[in-house]
Amino acid sequence: MSNIDIAPGFRKESFNCPRCGAFAGMKWDDLLLNSNEYASIVFSTCAACKMPSVWISDPGIISRPRPELPMQGLLGGRQTLIFPMECVAPQAEDDMPADIKVDFEEARLVFTHSPRAAAALLRLCVQKLCQQLLGKKGDIHKQIGELVEMGLPSRVLKAFDTIRIFGNESVHPGTVNLNDTPEVALALFSLLNMAVRHCITEEKELEAIRALTPEAKRREI
């Protein structure tokens, strides 16, 4: 599977295939009902796996009906992926705490339909992770600052702060609409996984190796 994360989008030339996960070119075909009528259904066929995905295509309310597009305007102006329902967002790290993983998986499920909602849930994941690392509840902005004072690397700080900012933009009137830029919301999943790897997985691996050293010779840290 490709490491490139490009969210599926209507009429995009290439993105991560919802069927196989590979970053690949897409061939678009409109469903023809008969010689004079097109349905509001469009297929994107992946160049890698040759499997189609199904989209609803409707530009919205029209002033004058078009015989060749009998359903136009009846679907609320949507261009939406309706099959498959599998999410292209990356899966959670194995070491992600269970209660945070629940919110992460919910973010994955809603991502296709609402990148904004996914970003808001990922912000909640960051808040819970900060609370677990500090062992107390508190304001997410202040807790990120406390973790920096404790030695949190700048790359993890940037990951936390980026997710926090986009999460805030998703629930309050802001300058960014993630529904218009789903690839940004998709990248937030990878940022959170990176933070979990550093804060939990790498620390656990380090402790496992350190435990192999003679206890009497270890420095007190």
Protein Blocks (a to p, Z undefined) as FASTA:
>chain_A
ZZbdcdddehiabdcdfklopacddddddddfblmbccfbdcdddfklopacdddddebj
cfbdcfklmmgojloopacdfbdfbdfbdcddfklcfklmmmmmmmmmmmmmommlmmmm
mmmmmmmmmmmmnopacdfklmmmmmmmnopafklmmmmmmmmmmmmmmmpccfbdfklm
mmlmmmmmmmmmmmmmmmmmmmmmmmmmmmmpcfklpccZZ
